[in-house]
Each structure stands twice: as structure tokens, then as C-alpha cells.
């Protein structure tokens, strides 16, 4: 088709345009207006397509109001394998089927962020929401359907300022970079009178919607501009309870490792920067308070947040330890991640007698040790491993360790096999059955090898 029949939307910071192909959905001009309203927070310009300009994405309208979104550059997602015999997959390298404009806008927003961050420095995409109240910036994290989008919409309609919903960027120094995306809400909306303006006919707060979702209009809500950069003052982990739940609501401290896990799981790690994600999350949670927001209704959550912000924010009190062996039983030695921790080293040599006076099983020939470049972080609740982003073959993995896992990782600083390490841990953790320790050592070693954190070694 001739480029002259297409329209290009050039988004700031993206190396090529989003090209709108001619088709249904009211024609290209109507599609352009609707898509620009949904993504209007991101600075952009529109013009007629030319052959000299290579697009990053192509939007292909279909006859039933659906779309195909094609990734057309190395930075874009290769959505599906291209097959020459597939008549509809006529644009390489594949396509994502989007049943509505609302779905198209949501997927395109995520893809624009991924392409943008491939061309900037060390900012990392994170699936989270953020809002500002009384000069305090809160970063909201939580599992799928924890209520981030609905809560953000409720806060915005109550006078809070929004930094973005679902897609943000976080710098290593703990600053949130805003893409300005307004909330995308799943229908039906939760019971909340403050959300009623979103369901009114031709609501000015809604950019587009379908039978399952609605996208709020960023121009009609108090969203901060694209590119706003603010330091995080607190992290809030959302936990929405069922109405029948007997659990107490409130803003509660929890174990640091649980906080870390919730933040780490939100990072976009498709580019393999697991080490950067780990250090960013560690530094952030050391500097700012973190709370678990347990709530049943959006009004209840808003009242809890307003009450917390009415008093000075303070760091979380000491978190209760996780059940199980304390990682402090084997202090962390020097690792590839940084300087040694204080405290005695674990007992050496590795060859020792297991609890009960029995010799450990004969050692197999293969021994294992830490792979160079692995980053290790530990606190009172456990630890995390990440692949160094400069390590060849990086895969972006972040691995969580409990107390026993931390002890094993520290022992693998020197070459050892499963039986030897199980014998040592049987002495360190006498309350754990030796057979269970042997099984756990082998299982963890296999998982760490598969993830690229351990390697075969020669006995020194």
C-alpha cells in the first residue's frame, strides 16, 4: 500500500513512528483522533507517512472494530512467529490481535515504554502506579487485580495528582519517571460512589472503552505531565480483601523480604537488567517506608492513606523474621556483589562428619561454586540473587532465597558437592531432619544451575 494513504504518530523519544494503516473503524482520521486521546499524555506529532520513514509499529484496522498491532523494528516485541503461508500475517515479524481500541491503546502503551527504555540510560520500567498528595509521592505495587488502577482513579477524583497507572519508570536513585498514563479500569467498576462520574454517558473522564475495560482520559484528570520526575517517599503494597474476609484492614509493616519480592516482581526485565532491578529495589526499601495496605473498599483505602499522610512518614519498624532457620546462623562472606560482611566465616573445611556420627555419602566427582558476576543481597529475612547484566548469556532472572538458601549460597563461595554441604548444614541447623536437608540441597543446586547462578568447578 502507498505510505501516502497512512498516518504516522511520532511519539517523543521513540526512534520511529506508529503507522496507522487505512481500514475500518471510521477511517484513519477517526482512529487517529481516538488513539491520540487515549495516549495524549505522551508528547507526539502526526503527519502523513513517507517512504523515507521506517515505523516502529503498524496498526492495522479490521472490519469488526478489532486491530492487529505489528512490531516492525528490532526494539519492538515480536508478537507471534511470522509464517509465510499465513495470509493475515502479511507484515513482519508478527502481530498482536487487539479486539478493541481500548486493548490496542493498552498494549501499545506498554510497547512504547519498552522501546523508549531501550534507548535511554538506566531507568527501568515497572508495573506500578504512583500518586502525589501533600508533597508526598507514593508508589503503589501489588499483584494482578489488587486494585491499583481503581484506587488511583478514586484518588485522582478526590484531588490527588497522578504520576501514572500500570507503567512507570524507576531510576536507581529512587525517582519515578512519569509516562502520564491514566487508569485503565476493568468493568464492572467496584462499588464506590466516587467512581460514578466514570460511568456517566459521554463522560469527559473516559477516552475510550469496550465491554470489559475503560481508559480514562489523562487530559481530564489531574495527571502530572509526561517526563515528570519525583523521588519516592513511600512504597505501598496493595492487598484487597474479599468482603467476607475476617482479616483486619490497615497500613501494616511486613517482612522486608516480602516487600522486596513485591517490588521486584513489578520490574520489566525483558532486557536482562536483573542486577540493576535488585540494587534499585534494595536501595529504595532501605531509604523509604513501606506498608502493606490491606483494605476492602476504595473509600476505606483512601481514608487510611489520608490518615497516614496527615502525620510525618517514618520508616517501617523492624520486620518480624520469616519462619524457619535464621540466615544469621551463617553470616555472608565476600561475594561478587561487594565487600564482605562482618562476623565469622562458616566452619571449614567442607569435609566433616554429619550429625549423629555418620559419614556423609561418598562425594561425587562434580563440585559446584558461585558463578562470577552474580549479585547477592541479604537481610534478616533471607536474600536475593541476580545475574550481572554484563555477564554473557544473561537472562534477567532474580532468585529469592530463604534462610537455608542463603546459608547454602555462602558455602558455594568455595567448591563443594551436595553431600558435603548437606553435612555442614545438618550441624548448623540441628532442628531440621538430615534427609530433608539433603533433598533441599540437591533441589536448590539444580535450580541455581539451571538459572545460571552456579557452575561446575574443580576441587582446589
Beta strands, then each sheet from edge to edge (+ up, - down):
strand 1: 7-11
strand 2: 18-20
strand 3: 44-48
strand 4: 57-61
strand 5: 67-71
strand 6: 96-98
strand 7: 124-127
strand 8: 129-133
strand 9: 136-141
strand 10: 161-164
strand 11: 167-170
strand 12: 175-178
strand 13: 184-186
strand 14: 206-209
strand 15: 213-216
strand 16: 229-231
strand 17: 234-240
strand 18: 250-252
strand 19: 289-295
strand 20: 367-370
strand 21: 374-379
strand 22: 382-387
strand 23: 398-401
strand 24: 454-457
sheet 1: 3+ 1- 2+ 4+ 5- 6+
sheet 2: 7+ 11- 12+ 16-
sheet 3: 10+ 8- 9+ 17+ 19+ 18-
sheet 4: 13+ 15- 14+
sheet 5: 20+ 24-
sheet 6: 21+ 22- 23+
end
